[in-house]
Amino acid sequence: MTFIQNLMLLRSRLNPRVFTRKIHITDKVPTNVMVKFMKAPYHENQFYGLRQTIRREYPGTIVVGEETCNSGDCFEVIINGHLVHSKLKGDGFIDAEVKKQKIKNAIEGSVV
């Protein structure tokens, strides 16, 4: 037996209710947001601003940035594996409220 197992056994003998308490486990899977962007100062600032906004409004959301775009001027937002925003496809940067709302709706749709 490991130290932790011995400790738990000792606690259960001292307090038999230790193992009878119900533990609530949520079945929610955290939302994953991947942002792919070109390595450039403006693109990095856009990512950091978006990450800060998402973390503030949706705590528990995992936001990861990746400087991997090789094709020119790209900025893509992928939420749970679905491409939601792509500068290469004409969406531009996330600088308008309509574009921000599109991402918020995608996050809220994946949380529910």
Order of alpha helices (4+ residues) and beta strands (2+ residues): alpha-beta-alpha-beta-beta-beta-alpha
